[in-house]
Amino acid sequence: MENKREGGFCSRHVRDPCRSFGHRCGRLVKEQRAKFYILRRCVVMLVCWHDCTDS
């Protein structure tokens, strides 16, 4: 099977670079949002636990 070449690259790698870049960025944003959510929940839990032990 022969790959067509466009500018020295295989056509399957040149298909749609913006779409794959957008997909990677979207996945990174989603991952970071999840990490911040977990971090925020942990901080809130620690602050509430600290408040309860002071009473």
PDB file with one MODEL, atoms N, CA, C and O in Angstrom:
MODEL        1
ATOM      1  N   MET A   1       0.859  -1.179   0.000  1.00  0.00           N
ATOM      2  CA  MET A   1       0.000   0.000   0.000  1.00  0.00           C
ATOM      3  C   MET A   1       0.900   1.234   0.000  1.00  0.00           C
ATOM      4  O   MET A   1       1.891   1.292   0.728  1.00  0.00           O
ATOM      5  N   GLU A   2       0.549   2.201  -0.809  1.00  0.00           N
ATOM      6  CA  GLU A   2       1.398   3.379  -0.996  1.00  0.00           C
ATOM      7  C   GLU A   2       0.712   4.623  -0.455  1.00  0.00           C
ATOM      8  O   GLU A   2      -0.459   4.864  -0.746  1.00  0.00           O
ATOM      9  N   ASN A   3       1.440   5.418   0.335  1.00  0.00           N
ATOM     10  CA  ASN A   3       0.896   6.671   0.862  1.00  0.00           C
ATOM     11  C   ASN A   3       1.185   7.805  -0.101  1.00  0.00           C
ATOM     12  O   ASN A   3       2.293   7.910  -0.628  1.00  0.00           O
ATOM     13  N   LYS A   4       0.201   8.650  -0.332  1.00  0.00           N
ATOM     14  CA  LYS A   4       0.425   9.839  -1.158  1.00  0.00           C
ATOM     15  C   LYS A   4       1.216  10.845  -0.342  1.00  0.00           C
ATOM     16  O   LYS A   4       0.987  10.989   0.860  1.00  0.00           O
ATOM     17  N   ARG A   5       2.139  11.540  -0.981  1.00  0.00           N
ATOM     18  CA  ARG A   5       2.964  12.511  -0.258  1.00  0.00           C
ATOM     19  C   ARG A   5       2.576  13.922  -0.659  1.00  0.00           C
ATOM     20  O   ARG A   5       2.405  14.227  -1.840  1.00  0.00           O
ATOM     21  N   GLU A   6       2.441  14.773   0.343  1.00  0.00           N
ATOM     22  CA  GLU A   6       2.140  16.185   0.120  1.00  0.00           C
ATOM     23  C   GLU A   6       3.171  17.003   0.865  1.00  0.00           C
ATOM     24  O   GLU A   6       3.116  17.095   2.091  1.00  0.00           O
ATOM     25  N   GLY A   7       4.095  17.587   0.162  1.00  0.00           N
ATOM     26  CA  GLY A   7       5.107  18.409   0.806  1.00  0.00           C
ATOM     27  C   GLY A   7       6.055  17.601   1.677  1.00  0.00           C
ATOM     28  O   GLY A   7       6.600  18.140   2.641  1.00  0.00           O
ATOM     29  N   GLY A   8       6.271  16.323   1.371  1.00  0.00           N
ATOM     30  CA  GLY A   8       7.187  15.498   2.125  1.00  0.00           C
ATOM     31  C   GLY A   8       6.555  14.784   3.308  1.00  0.00           C
ATOM     32  O   GLY A   8       7.243  14.038   4.006  1.00  0.00           O
ATOM     33  N   PHE A   9       5.280  14.986   3.554  1.00  0.00           N
ATOM     34  CA  PHE A   9       4.593  14.324   4.665  1.00  0.00           C
ATOM     35  C   PHE A   9       3.567  13.360   4.121  1.00  0.00           C
ATOM     36  O   PHE A   9       3.021  13.580   3.040  1.00  0.00           O
ATOM     37  N   CYS A  10       3.299  12.303   4.847  1.00  0.00           N
ATOM     38  CA  CYS A  10       2.226  11.393   4.461  1.00  0.00           C
ATOM     39  C   CYS A  10       0.900  12.131   4.570  1.00  0.00           C
ATOM     40  O   CYS A  10       0.714  12.944   5.475  1.00  0.00           O
ATOM     41  N   SER A  11      -0.005  11.859   3.670  1.00  0.00           N
ATOM     42  CA  SER A  11      -1.277  12.586   3.651  1.00  0.00           C
ATOM     43  C   SER A  11      -2.086  12.358   4.923  1.00  0.00           C
ATOM     44  O   SER A  11      -2.858  13.229   5.321  1.00  0.00           O
ATOM     45  N   ARG A  12      -1.924  11.209   5.565  1.00  0.00           N
ATOM     46  CA  ARG A  12      -2.699  10.960   6.785  1.00  0.00           C
ATOM     47  C   ARG A  12      -2.230  11.811   7.943  1.00  0.00           C
ATOM     48  O   ARG A  12      -3.000  12.039   8.876  1.00  0.00           O
ATOM     49  N   HIS A  13      -0.977  12.297   7.922  1.00  0.00           N
ATOM     50  CA  HIS A  13      -0.475  13.167   8.981  1.00  0.00           C
ATOM     51  C   HIS A  13      -0.812  14.631   8.736  1.00  0.00           C
ATOM     52  O   HIS A  13      -0.735  15.445   9.656  1.00  0.00           O
ATOM     53  N   VAL A  14      -1.181  14.973   7.518  1.00  0.00           N
ATOM     54  CA  VAL A  14      -1.459  16.366   7.168  1.00  0.00           C
ATOM     55  C   VAL A  14      -2.962  16.606   7.113  1.00  0.00           C
ATOM     56  O   VAL A  14      -3.407  17.711   6.801  1.00  0.00           O
ATOM     57  N   ARG A  15      -3.732  15.585   7.411  1.00  0.00           N
ATOM     58  CA  ARG A  15      -5.180  15.657   7.256  1.00  0.00           C
ATOM     59  C   ARG A  15      -5.790  16.933   7.799  1.00  0.00           C
ATOM     60  O   ARG A  15      -6.312  17.747   7.038  1.00  0.00           O
ATOM     61  N   ASP A  16      -5.730  17.111   9.104  1.00  0.00           N
ATOM     62  CA  ASP A  16      -6.353  18.282   9.719  1.00  0.00           C
ATOM     63  C   ASP A  16      -5.619  18.611  11.008  1.00  0.00           C
ATOM     64  O   ASP A  16      -6.079  18.233  12.085  1.00  0.00           O
ATOM     65  N   PRO A  17      -4.479  19.312  10.925  1.00  0.00           N
ATOM     66  CA  PRO A  17      -3.690  19.582  12.127  1.00  0.00           C
ATOM     67  C   PRO A  17      -4.420  20.445  13.152  1.00  0.00           C
ATOM     68  O   PRO A  17      -4.197  20.289  14.353  1.00  0.00           O
ATOM     69  N   CYS A  18      -5.279  21.343  12.707  1.00  0.00           N
ATOM     70  CA  CYS A  18      -6.002  22.209  13.646  1.00  0.00           C
ATOM     71  C   CYS A  18      -6.980  21.403  14.494  1.00  0.00           C
ATOM     72  O   CYS A  18      -7.159  21.674  15.681  1.00  0.00           O
ATOM     73  N   ARG A  19      -7.598  20.428  13.881  1.00  0.00           N
ATOM     74  CA  ARG A  19      -8.575  19.627  14.604  1.00  0.00           C
ATOM     75  C   ARG A  19      -7.886  18.800  15.694  1.00  0.00           C
ATOM     76  O   ARG A  19      -8.377  18.722  16.820  1.00  0.00           O
ATOM     77  N   SER A  20      -6.760  18.191  15.360  1.00  0.00           N
ATOM     78  CA  SER A  20      -6.067  17.397  16.365  1.00  0.00           C
ATOM     79  C   SER A  20      -5.492  18.302  17.459  1.00  0.00           C
ATOM     80  O   SER A  20      -5.471  17.920  18.629  1.00  0.00           O
ATOM     81  N   PHE A  21      -5.028  19.491  17.086  1.00  0.00           N
ATOM     82  CA  PHE A  21      -4.519  20.443  18.076  1.00  0.00           C
ATOM     83  C   PHE A  21      -5.648  20.872  19.004  1.00  0.00           C
ATOM     84  O   PHE A  21      -5.463  20.936  20.220  1.00  0.00           O
ATOM     85  N   GLY A  22      -6.806  21.164  18.445  1.00  0.00           N
ATOM     86  CA  GLY A  22      -7.967  21.547  19.244  1.00  0.00           C
ATOM     87  C   GLY A  22      -8.414  20.418  20.153  1.00  0.00           C
ATOM     88  O   GLY A  22      -8.819  20.646  21.293  1.00  0.00           O
ATOM     89  N   HIS A  23      -8.338  19.209  19.644  1.00  0.00           N
ATOM     90  CA  HIS A  23      -8.724  18.045  20.449  1.00  0.00           C
ATOM     91  C   HIS A  23      -7.767  17.881  21.620  1.00  0.00           C
ATOM     92  O   HIS A  23      -8.194  17.617  22.744  1.00  0.00           O
ATOM     93  N   ARG A  24      -6.465  18.038  21.359  1.00  0.00           N
ATOM     94  CA  ARG A  24      -5.478  17.919  22.438  1.00  0.00           C
ATOM     95  C   ARG A  24      -5.656  19.029  23.468  1.00  0.00           C
ATOM     96  O   ARG A  24      -5.581  18.780  24.671  1.00  0.00           O
ATOM     97  N   CYS A  25      -5.889  20.245  23.003  1.00  0.00           N
ATOM     98  CA  CYS A  25      -6.090  21.370  23.931  1.00  0.00           C
ATOM     99  C   CYS A  25      -7.348  21.172  24.764  1.00  0.00           C
ATOM    100  O   CYS A  25      -7.348  21.426  25.969  1.00  0.00           O
ATOM    101  N   GLY A  26      -8.407  20.723  24.128  1.00  0.00           N
ATOM    102  CA  GLY A  26      -9.651  20.475  24.847  1.00  0.00           C
ATOM    103  C   GLY A  26      -9.479  19.416  25.918  1.00  0.00           C
ATOM    104  O   GLY A  26     -10.014  19.534  27.020  1.00  0.00           O
ATOM    105  N   ARG A  27      -8.729  18.384  25.581  1.00  0.00           N
ATOM    106  CA  ARG A  27      -8.484  17.315  26.548  1.00  0.00           C
ATOM    107  C   ARG A  27      -7.637  17.824  27.710  1.00  0.00           C
ATOM    108  O   ARG A  27      -7.884  17.466  28.862  1.00  0.00           O
ATOM    109  N   LEU A  28      -6.635  18.662  27.412  1.00  0.00           N
ATOM    110  CA  LEU A  28      -5.793  19.236  28.464  1.00  0.00           C
ATOM    111  C   LEU A  28      -6.596  20.139  29.388  1.00  0.00           C
ATOM    112  O   LEU A  28      -6.434  20.092  30.607  1.00  0.00           O
ATOM    113  N   VAL A  29      -7.461  20.958  28.806  1.00  0.00           N
ATOM    114  CA  VAL A  29      -8.294  21.861  29.613  1.00  0.00           C
ATOM    115  C   VAL A  29      -9.209  21.047  30.525  1.00  0.00           C
ATOM    116  O   VAL A  29      -9.370  21.375  31.701  1.00  0.00           O
ATOM    117  N   LYS A  30      -9.797  20.004  29.990  1.00  0.00           N
ATOM    118  CA  LYS A  30     -10.691  19.164  30.787  1.00  0.00           C
ATOM    119  C   LYS A  30      -9.927  18.500  31.937  1.00  0.00           C
ATOM    120  O   LYS A  30     -10.426  18.413  33.059  1.00  0.00           O
ATOM    121  N   GLU A  31      -8.717  18.037  31.641  1.00  0.00           N
ATOM    122  CA  GLU A  31      -7.888  17.399  32.660  1.00  0.00           C
ATOM    123  C   GLU A  31      -7.511  18.388  33.767  1.00  0.00           C
ATOM    124  O   GLU A  31      -7.585  18.059  34.951  1.00  0.00           O
ATOM    125  N   GLN A  32      -7.108  19.597  33.377  1.00  0.00           N
ATOM    126  CA  GLN A  32      -6.722  20.603  34.367  1.00  0.00           C
ATOM    127  C   GLN A  32      -7.926  21.030  35.204  1.00  0.00           C
ATOM    128  O   GLN A  32      -7.798  21.253  36.407  1.00  0.00           O
ATOM    129  N   ARG A  33      -9.077  21.142  34.581  1.00  0.00           N
ATOM    130  CA  ARG A  33     -10.293  21.505  35.309  1.00  0.00           C
ATOM    131  C   ARG A  33     -10.625  20.442  36.356  1.00  0.00           C
ATOM    132  O   ARG A  33     -11.021  20.770  37.475  1.00  0.00           O
ATOM    133  N   ALA A  34     -10.465  19.185  35.995  1.00  0.00           N
ATOM    134  CA  ALA A  34     -10.729  18.100  36.937  1.00  0.00           C
ATOM    135  C   ALA A  34      -9.739  18.147  38.100  1.00  0.00           C
ATOM    136  O   ALA A  34     -10.122  17.933  39.250  1.00  0.00           O
ATOM    137  N   LYS A  35      -8.473  18.424  37.807  1.00  0.00           N
ATOM    138  CA  LYS A  35      -7.464  18.501  38.867  1.00  0.00           C
ATOM    139  C   LYS A  35      -7.762  19.653  39.822  1.00  0.00           C
ATOM    140  O   LYS A  35      -7.641  19.497  41.037  1.00  0.00           O
ATOM    141  N   PHE A  36      -8.149  20.807  39.280  1.00  0.00           N
ATOM    142  CA  PHE A  36      -8.479  21.944  40.141  1.00  0.00           C
ATOM    143  C   PHE A  36      -9.727  21.653  40.977  1.00  0.00           C
ATOM    144  O   PHE A  36      -9.812  22.079  42.129  1.00  0.00           O
ATOM    145  N   TYR A  37     -10.681  20.942  40.413  1.00  0.00           N
ATOM    146  CA  TYR A  37     -11.886  20.584  41.149  1.00  0.00           C
ATOM    147  C   TYR A  37     -11.522  19.701  42.346  1.00  0.00           C
ATOM    148  O   TYR A  37     -11.991  19.929  43.461  1.00  0.00           O
ATOM    149  N   ILE A  38     -10.685  18.696  42.103  1.00  0.00           N
ATOM    150  CA  ILE A  38     -10.273  17.800  43.188  1.00  0.00           C
ATOM    151  C   ILE A  38      -9.493  18.569  44.246  1.00  0.00           C
ATOM    152  O   ILE A  38      -9.720  18.394  45.444  1.00  0.00           O
ATOM    153  N   LEU A  39      -8.580  19.415  43.803  1.00  0.00           N
ATOM    154  CA  LEU A  39      -7.790  20.218  44.741  1.00  0.00           C
ATOM    155  C   LEU A  39      -8.690  21.123  45.582  1.00  0.00           C
ATOM    156  O   LEU A  39      -8.514  21.234  46.795  1.00  0.00           O
ATOM    157  N   ARG A  40      -9.655  21.768  44.925  1.00  0.00           N
ATOM    158  CA  ARG A  40     -10.576  22.657  45.644  1.00  0.00           C
ATOM    159  C   ARG A  40     -11.393  21.888  46.679  1.00  0.00           C
ATOM    160  O   ARG A  40     -11.595  22.361  47.798  1.00  0.00           O
ATOM    161  N   ARG A  41     -11.861  20.697  46.298  1.00  0.00           N
ATOM    162  CA  ARG A  41     -12.638  19.885  47.244  1.00  0.00           C
ATOM    163  C   ARG A  41     -11.791  19.476  48.440  1.00  0.00           C
ATOM    164  O   ARG A  41     -12.278  19.464  49.571  1.00  0.00           O
ATOM    165  N   CYS A  42     -10.526  19.141  48.199  1.00  0.00           N
ATOM    166  CA  CYS A  42      -9.638  18.756  49.302  1.00  0.00           C
ATOM    167  C   CYS A  42      -9.383  19.929  50.243  1.00  0.00           C
ATOM    168  O   CYS A  42      -9.383  19.757  51.462  1.00  0.00           O
ATOM    169  N   VAL A  43      -9.168  21.105  49.693  1.00  0.00           N
ATOM    170  CA  VAL A  43      -8.928  22.284  50.527  1.00  0.00           C
ATOM    171  C   VAL A  43     -10.161  22.598  51.367  1.00  0.00           C
ATOM    172  O   VAL A  43     -10.044  22.873  52.561  1.00  0.00           O
ATOM    173  N   VAL A  44     -11.326  22.559  50.760  1.00  0.00           N
ATOM    174  CA  VAL A  44     -12.563  22.827  51.496  1.00  0.00           C
ATOM    175  C   VAL A  44     -12.752  21.802  52.602  1.00  0.00           C
ATOM    176  O   VAL A  44     -13.139  22.152  53.717  1.00  0.00           O
ATOM    177  N   MET A  45     -12.481  20.537  52.299  1.00  0.00           N
ATOM    178  CA  MET A  45     -12.626  19.489  53.300  1.00  0.00           C
ATOM    179  C   MET A  45     -11.658  19.725  54.469  1.00  0.00           C
ATOM    180  O   MET A  45     -12.042  19.567  55.628  1.00  0.00           O
ATOM    181  N   LEU A  46     -10.424  20.098  54.176  1.00  0.00           N
ATOM    182  CA  LEU A  46      -9.451  20.356  55.233  1.00  0.00           C
ATOM    183  C   LEU A  46      -9.830  21.566  56.076  1.00  0.00           C
ATOM    184  O   LEU A  46      -9.670  21.547  57.297  1.00  0.00           O
ATOM    185  N   VAL A  47     -10.329  22.611  55.438  1.00  0.00           N
ATOM    186  CA  VAL A  47     -10.735  23.812  56.173  1.00  0.00           C
ATOM    187  C   VAL A  47     -11.931  23.478  57.073  1.00  0.00           C
ATOM    188  O   VAL A  47     -11.968  23.887  58.233  1.00  0.00           O
ATOM    189  N   CYS A  48     -12.899  22.743  56.543  1.00  0.00           N
ATOM    190  CA  CYS A  48     -14.067  22.382  57.362  1.00  0.00           C
ATOM    191  C   CYS A  48     -13.663  21.471  58.504  1.00  0.00           C
ATOM    192  O   CYS A  48     -14.164  21.627  59.617  1.00  0.00           O
ATOM    193  N   TRP A  49     -12.773  20.528  58.260  1.00  0.00           N
ATOM    194  CA  TRP A  49     -12.310  19.609  59.288  1.00  0.00           C
ATOM    195  C   TRP A  49     -11.557  20.388  60.371  1.00  0.00           C
ATOM    196  O   TRP A  49     -11.692  20.095  61.559  1.00  0.00           O
ATOM    197  N   HIS A  50     -10.772  21.371  59.961  1.00  0.00           N
ATOM    198  CA  HIS A  50     -10.031  22.192  60.908  1.00  0.00           C
ATOM    199  C   HIS A  50     -11.001  23.012  61.774  1.00  0.00           C
ATOM    200  O   HIS A  50     -10.793  23.162  62.979  1.00  0.00           O
ATOM    201  N   ASP A  51     -12.060  23.539  61.146  1.00  0.00           N
ATOM    202  CA  ASP A  51     -13.061  24.318  61.883  1.00  0.00           C
ATOM    203  C   ASP A  51     -13.800  23.442  62.891  1.00  0.00           C
ATOM    204  O   ASP A  51     -14.105  23.897  63.993  1.00  0.00           O
ATOM    205  N   CYS A  52     -14.086  22.215  62.537  1.00  0.00           N
ATOM    206  CA  CYS A  52     -14.827  21.313  63.425  1.00  0.00           C
ATOM    207  C   CYS A  52     -13.992  20.896  64.628  1.00  0.00           C
ATOM    208  O   CYS A  52     -14.530  20.692  65.716  1.00  0.00           O
ATOM    209  N   THR A  53     -12.702  20.769  64.443  1.00  0.00           N
ATOM    210  CA  THR A  53     -11.865  20.336  65.553  1.00  0.00           C
ATOM    211  C   THR A  53     -11.627  21.465  66.552  1.00  0.00           C
ATOM    212  O   THR A  53     -11.289  21.201  67.706  1.00  0.00           O
ATOM    213  N   ASP A  54     -11.798  22.723  66.128  1.00  0.00           N
ATOM    214  CA  ASP A  54     -11.597  23.862  67.023  1.00  0.00           C
ATOM    215  C   ASP A  54     -12.771  24.050  67.995  1.00  0.00           C
ATOM    216  O   ASP A  54     -12.607  24.655  69.055  1.00  0.00           O
ATOM    217  N   SER A  55     -13.922  23.544  67.644  1.00  0.00           N
ATOM    218  CA  SER A  55     -15.131  23.767  68.449  1.00  0.00           C
ATOM    219  C   SER A  55     -15.137  23.008  69.735  1.00  0.00           C
ATOM    220  O   SER A  55     -16.092  23.105  70.505  1.00  0.00           O
TER     221      SER A  55
ENDMDL
END
